[in-house]
Amino acid sequence: MMASCGSDGGSPPSCDWRTCLNRRVWQYFRSAILRNASWALSAHGLQLAGRFGYFVIAARVLGPKEFGTFVACTALIEVLSPFASFGTEKLVVKYVARDRSLLQLYFGNALVVTVGCGCILTLLALCIRSAVLPASATSLMLAAVALADLFGRQIVLICCNAFAAIEHFQRYTQLLAGSTALRLLGAVVLAASSATALRWACLYAVSTLIAALVGLFVVTRCCGSPRFQLKLVVPSMREGFHFSTSAASQSVYNDVDKTMLARLSTLDAAAIYAVAYRFVDAAMLPVSSLAAATYPEFFRRGVHGVTSSFAFASSIIRRSVVYGLLIGVALFVAAGLVPDIMGREYEKSIVALRWLCVLPAIKSVHAFLTDTLTGADHQWQRSMVQIVVAAFNILLNLWIIRAYAWRGAAWSSVITDLLLAVLLYLVIRWHLRREHAEAEARTAQPVLEG
């Protein structure tokens, strides 16, 4: 049976009806990905703009000393935050993407784990406060930041992931952008009042908790009330642990070099490098948005193994790497504008950015190689690779930053990201060979029995 694939006039080529159906399904699926990616890009873009806004307002009205105290508190909580929900927000996407009837159960489970872990981590932060933070960082200030980032922000992320799992990315965008807008409003209130670090910490906490309550209301209204099953908590934490270690390792190899620069080199070197890296982060927004949009599909494809999830990743990488190369060239050419944007004291960031301009192409590859393993239920292998890469990055920085300052940090970032892509690909290739051998064995078995 032959059927026409064309819908316009003329003489369109004919094809088998199955081919026509597959082509139309893929075209619909691709348009859905582009639509979801567009919403995610809007969410991340608005979040970036809002963060920049409240960062600038708070820094200007508080002054270096007060703002530095607040930043010290947020830095400590940021180290602990990957374990606040213990990876259960990712499990919401994993299981709901495969079976939507599980949304209320895994949503409720993620909330229970977050409240429990958040309490433990808050107590831990308060216990070590005097050892790692300056005296100006009071217990009340640290508790307010913990309330915001270990509870409020994590609940917002859980709500966003619930909508991502069912591919309602319009709601995802509204929640993510709305939570940032509330913090921006808090910064405006701070500017209109007597500004202190403690007052900003309290406004920061209140605005984030309001966003969390709004998120809970919206998810409950759209998807039903969360259900709680305590016997699911321990298995979820065991599985979610690998997601948490993955997030913590990623934070290390993305950000530890900035801390090490300030410690092993100079504050000027850290600032030069941080400014350059911020432009790379901004350039990666379309790729991170595409990764967010395709994340649920990786879990659906991964049910059939790495072969299926890698085939899906390959179709995306062929396009994302083109973007990475083009934006890398654009960053190289436009690097000379950095001093015009940031000030003449950041002139050396031009060279740093030009060293880092190869990162978008590399990140455009490993952003989807990581999800290939995650989607096929090999998150622990992804985590192990990222832990190895994080340890390598720290050891390399100990030498290269002392020797070459911010240039060394830039070279270390490029080498580390390249190593991550290579190791992930080697693990995936091993799975592909194993699955191919198993498929051949299954095919040969009936022949041998016959």
C-alpha angles and dihedrals in degrees: 000000000000128000136182119251095195127092100186131073124278126055109309118191117266125232143172112287091240090055090050091050093048091048092051092046090051092048090052091045092049091050089050090052091049091048092049092044090051091054091046091049090052090050095049093042093052090044091052092048092047093048091051090050098052091039091057094043094048093044093050099045097041099043126219098295099047093038091047089056091052092047090052090056094047091048092056093047091046089060090055098039098086087068097044094093093020091227094297091125087065091049088058088062094041098053100030092050087059098038120015092195088073094063099099092045098050092038091055091044091053090052093051093049092046094052092048097045092041091058092049094047092047090054090047091051092050091049094054096037097102092048099051107023133063119259090253089067099086126199091248092053092048091047090052092051091046090051089053101044104027095043114013099039093042092052090050089052091049090052091048091050090050090059091042090054092057090038097243092143094163089067089042090057094046093052096045094045092041094054090052091047090055091054090049088052088051090054090051090052088050091053090052094052138049100296120223132153091245092051091050091049090053093047089046090054096044094049092048094048091050089053090050092052091049090050092051091049094050095046092046092049094047101036107019134259118313117259122216126215110173095194087065093059100080096045089047092051090048091053094037092053090078091053090051094050089048092054091045092050091048090052089052099051092041099046113014092083090065091054092044091050091057090048102039101030128014138304089243091057091049091051093047092052096041092054092051092047091050089063090052090051091052091049090054094059095100091051094047089048091051089049090053091049095049097040096095091049091056089062092050092048092042092065085078094049139260092305091065097041092046091051087055092046092049091055089054097041092056087064101032094053090056088056090047092053094046095047089046090057090046091052091049092051096041096044090098089069094064095091090049090055102036103024137269092278088072095059092119088060086077091071092041092053092048090054090049096046091095091063097082091060092049094043090049087064105041093042087074099032088063091052090049090066094038093052092051092053095257096117092133090061091049088050093050091052091049092048090052091048092048091052090047091051093053093048093046092048092052088066106026098047092052090050102039108013113206092357088059091050090053093049090046091053093052093047092046095050091046091050090050092054093047095048093047091050092050091052091048092049090053090054092047092054091046094050091045091052091048091050091051090048091053090049093049096046098075090048091053092047090050 
